Amino acid sequence: MDYTLIYLLCIVLLVLGILGTFLPVLPGLILSLAGLLIYKYGTDADLSMIYVWAFIALTILSMILNYVIPAKTNRKYGGTRWGSIGSVIGTIIGVFLPIPLGFLVGMFAGVFIGELLHDSKDINKALKSTKGAFIGFLYGTGFNLVVGIAMFVVVILNMWGTI
């Protein structure tokens, strides 16, 4: 059987997944994982199950860390529990906002509002805490990007028979 279309679909999903790590309209690592799974089960690829399970675990970890890391870095930059809770709530609400980058706007607004609810007189502290959440977002995005690229590289190397 000719696997050309399956290979093409896998590569397209992997590339879209990588783009989705920093473009919020695409589900990032989920697309990359779909490409990897289609490659593994849609062809006669001898890709080790260790890679499959490792990437499934990393994708799940990434989904959790996307909420946790901004909240934790918010705390590192002087934020309070209020800002951390605001980060998570704002991210969830932001996903449903009909604006570009709604989840990101929601996260920053959540941190800022949470900190102002805690101490309405200290705007600088709220801004510093929001900066921490932004740095956390960059860490999370970097992690997703590395995992997405790793999936792509593993599939390409396996296609070439290297691994």
Buried (B, 14 or more C-beta within 10 A) or exposed (E): EEBEEBBEBBBEBBBBBBBBBBEBEBBBBBBBBBBBBBBBEBBEBEBEEEBBEBBEEBBEBBBEBBBBBBBBBBBEBBBBEBBBBBBBBBBBBBEEBEEEBBBBBBBBBBBBBBBBBBEEEBEEBBBBBBBBBBBBBBBBBEBBBEBBBBBBEBBBEBBEEEB
